[in-house]
Each structure stands twice: as C-alpha cells, then as structure tokens.
C-alpha cells in the first residue's frame, strides 16, 4: 500500500509526473520505485482512454476535469 500512496501523492502534486505517466508510464512508475506489471500498464492505458472519452463528451480540455 505504501507504493500506492507514493503514486497517489505524486499524481496529485507533480504535473510533470502526470504527463510522463501518460506518455511513458513504465518509465514514470520505475522513477518512483514501482516495477509495473503488464496488467498495471494496461490499467493505465484504460484510464487514459476513459479520460479521453470523458474529455470528448464534455467538449473541453481534460485538465479541467477533476477525478476524485
């Protein structure tokens, strides 16, 4: 659970990390000590797809959408 807490805090507080997580998820996770499994990488891709779809539905930039 500690690794999830690290990831959670990093996503909330570091815009550069968030961008890296979308563009290069494996490298981003490894940079904070998480060795991602193929399932984790697929999950991140699914989240990115969902956010993109939500962005299209709202017809606005994803940066204005807050997922909590």
C-alpha positions as CSV (number, residue, x, y, z in Angstrom):
1,X,0.0,0.0,0.0
2,X,2.9,2.3,0.6
3,X,3.8,2.4,-3.1
4,X,0.2,3.3,-4.0
5,X,0.4,6.2,-1.5
6,X,3.6,7.4,-3.2
7,X,2.0,7.2,-6.6
8,X,-1.2,8.9,-5.4
9,X,0.8,11.8,-3.9
10,X,3.0,12.1,-7.0
11,X,0.0,12.2,-9.3
12,X,-1.7,14.9,-7.2
13,X,1.3,17.1,-6.7
14,X,3.5,16.8,-9.8
15,X,2.2,17.9,-13.2
16,X,5.4,16.7,-15.0
17,X,5.0,13.3,-13.5
18,X,1.3,13.1,-14.6
19,X,2.4,13.9,-18.2
20,X,5.1,11.3,-18.0
21,X,2.7,8.8,-16.7
22,X,0.5,9.2,-19.8
23,X,3.4,9.4,-22.3
24,X,5.8,6.9,-20.8
25,X,4.0,5.0,-18.0
26,X,6.6,2.3,-17.4
27,X,9.5,4.8,-17.0
28,X,7.4,7.1,-14.9
29,X,6.5,4.3,-12.5
30,X,10.0,3.0,-12.3
31,X,11.2,6.5,-11.4
32,X,9.3,6.2,-8.1
33,X,10.3,2.7,-7.4
34,X,7.4,0.8,-8.9
35,X,8.1,-2.0,-11.4
36,X,4.8,-2.2,-13.3
37,X,3.3,-5.4,-14.5
38,X,1.7,-5.7,-17.9
39,X,-1.7,-5.6,-16.1
40,X,-0.8,-2.3,-14.4
41,X,0.3,-0.8,-17.7
42,X,-2.9,-1.9,-19.4
43,X,-4.9,-0.4,-16.5
44,X,-3.2,3.0,-17.0
45,X,-3.9,2.8,-20.7
46,X,-7.6,2.1,-19.9
47,X,-7.7,5.1,-17.6
48,X,-6.2,7.3,-20.3
49,X,-8.8,6.1,-22.8
50,X,-11.6,6.8,-20.3
51,X,-10.3,10.3,-19.6
52,X,-10.0,11.0,-23.3
53,X,-13.6,9.8,-23.9
54,X,-14.8,12.0,-21.0
55,X,-12.9,14.9,-22.5
56,X,-14.7,14.4,-25.8
57,X,-18.0,14.1,-24.1
58,X,-17.5,17.3,-22.2
59,X,-16.0,19.0,-25.3
60,X,-13.3,20.6,-23.2
61,X,-9.7,20.0,-22.2
62,X,-9.1,17.1,-19.8
63,X,-7.2,19.5,-17.5
64,X,-10.5,21.0,-16.4
65,X,-11.9,17.6,-15.3
66,X,-11.2,16.6,-11.7
67,X,-11.5,12.9,-11.0
68,X,-11.8,12.4,-7.2
